Amino acid sequence: MGLFRRFLRALGLGPEKVGVLIVGLDNSGKSTLLNRLRPKKARTADVVPTIGFQVESFLKHGIQFTAFDMSGAGRYRSLWEAYFKDAQAVIFVIDATDLVRMCVAKDELELMLRHPDLRKVPFLFYANKSDVPKCWTALQCAQALQLDENKDKPWNILASNALTGEGVEEGIDWLAEMIKSKPTN
């Protein structure tokens, strides 16, 4: 099977390749989410916070995603912009329990939404840690981030739990649909 796949790729018939940027504040669950997207055999038991960035690839819905998991620590957020031009999609992970820093997440998001390299790029938001009591719902997170004001690009927000996988596949389903339906220019 591997030889056949390589043959198809050589002919340009392999899976579509898409760069996706995974961002959010530190401790929002980005690396745990990416671990959940790996094949079961490749998942690790211990997920450590990302310093700088890490790159992972995974295949979903006939799309080969190359995910850039960016550190959310304040001193590393300036690195995000260097990867904007290579992103065909953005996954923004929100810690739905960190209500104090929701305004920081909103500020970072606003910078991204205004950036010319991310025009028309679909944004998938995960309101992560939805299993924790007193967390905000996806709707409350969307309201706090004023997502309804974003009219020039497709976006979706889902409640998620990156540890158990709740909501994760549904988000990737939506993202794959957005990528497949995007007109080629």
N, C-alpha and C positions, 0 to 999 in steps of 0.2 A: 504494500500500500504506500509506503514512503517513497518508493521509486516512481510510482504513478503520480503522486502529488508533486514531486520535483519536476516531472515531465510536464504536467499541466502548468506549473508556475513558469517554466522555461518558455512555454507558448503564450504566456500572459493570461492564462485561464484560471489561475489560482484565486484564492480569496481576496476580496478587496482589502487594502491596507489602510488603516485609519490611525492617526495620532490623536490620543485623547489626554488631556491634562487633568490630573486629579489634584484639586486644591481645597483649601479650607484652613481654618486656624489650627494650631497645634492641639493635639488631644481630641480632635473631632472624630477620628476613626478612619482616616484615609488609608493607612497601611493595612488595617484590619479588613477594610472593604476590598482592597486589592487582593489580599490573601484569599478572601472568599471567592473572588473571580477566577482564581487559579483552578486547574483541574484538581480533583480531590487528592490524588496521589502527590501533587506538588505542594499542597498546603503545609504550612508550618504551625506547630503548636504554640510557639512563642513569637509574638510580633513585637518588634522593637520600633521606637519612634525613628522616623526618617531624619537623617542629617543631610542637608543639601537636597538631593533627590535620588530616586531609584527608578529604574526602567524595568518594566515587566511586559510580556506579551501574552495574550490569551485569545482564543478563537471562540467567537459566539456568533450564531446566526449567519455563518458564512463570511464573517468579517474578521480579519486579523487585526485586533486592537493592539497598538503599542502604547502603553500607559506610562505617563511620566508622573510618578507620585512625588509631589513637591512638598518639602518641609513647610509646615505652617508656623514655625517659630518666627517671631518678629524680624529677627536679623536675616532670615533667609527669604522672606516674602518678595524682596526686590528681585530675586532670581526668576520669579514666575514669568515676568515679561519676556525674558529671553526665549521662552518656549511658545509664546503666543502664535508666532507665524507658522509653526509646524502643527498646530492643533486644528483638527477638523471637528472637535467636540470638547466640551468641558464638563467635568463632573465636580460639583462644588459640594463638599461634605460639611454639614452644619451639626454642631453638637447641640442638640435640642434641649440639653439640660444646662447649658452654660448661658443663662439668660443675661448675665452681667456683660459678657463680651459680644452679645449679638450686634451691638452697634459697631464694634470693630470689624466683625464679619461683613456688615453692611458697607462700611467704608471700603474695604478691600474689593468687594463685589462691584461697587460703583466704579472703581478705577478700571476694573476688567471690562465692564459693559461699555465703557466709553472708548476703549482702545480700538483703533482702526483695524488691527490684525484679527480681531475677534468679531468682526461684522458678520452677521448671518450665521454664526456658529451656534449650534444648539447647546443649551445649558441644561444639564440634568442636576437637580438638587436632591440630596438625601438629607432629610431631617433625622439624623442618626441618634441612636440610643433611645429609641421609642419605647423600649421596655421599662425604662426607669420611671418610677412614680414622679408625678409633678413635672414631667418634661413637657415642652410645648408640642402641640400637634403640627403637622405639616402646614396646615392653614395658618396657624399662628406665626410660624416661622416665615411663611410667604408674606404675611402682612408686615411683620417687623422688617423684612428686607425690601419691602415695597416692590415685590416682583411683578405685580400687575401693571406697574408703570413701564415695564420693558415690553415694548410693542414691536420692535424691529427684528427680533430673533425668537425662534422657538425655544420654549423652556417647559420643564415639568418638575414638580416636587413630589416626593414620596416619603412617607415615614419609613424608616429602616432600622434594622438592628444588624450591623455588620458581623457580629459574633454568631448569630443564628442564621443569617441570610435573609431574614424577613425583609421583603420589599426590594432586595437587591436585583433579582432576576427581572422583576417587573420594570425596573428602571432601565436595565440594559436592553430589554425588549423594545421599550420606547425609543431609546437612543439609536438602536439598530434601524428601526423604522424610519427615523428622521434622516439617518445617513443614506439609507437606500432610496428614499423619496426625494433626496436633494438633486435638483437638476445639475447636470454636468455642463460646465461652461468651457 
